[in-house]
């Protein structure tokens, strides 16, 4: 039993809404077996669905084609996830020297300006 790729992506919770799944297909962000997919493209057991969501590429194998949205645990049974692990994100402004010791008191004007500069909020040209 084959189902539409936009319905399947929505049902297994790759996209939050079916509209977003359809838009991703229209934008060329969804591939079925390495071929660009339209929203009405049919997927069946064993098909490889590649979807870009933000800066991540998700690779799923269809284990069970479903049309209706189901619980997260049930949705996990319907896919085989082959996505690479996400890259660790660097958090700017989280430098060790930007932290103040507990009990060090209120930062001086100079300290505050340094902290603002490190966080990228420097208002001065």
Order of alpha helices (4+ residues) and beta strands (2+ residues): beta-alpha-alpha-beta-beta-beta-beta-beta-alpha-beta-alpha
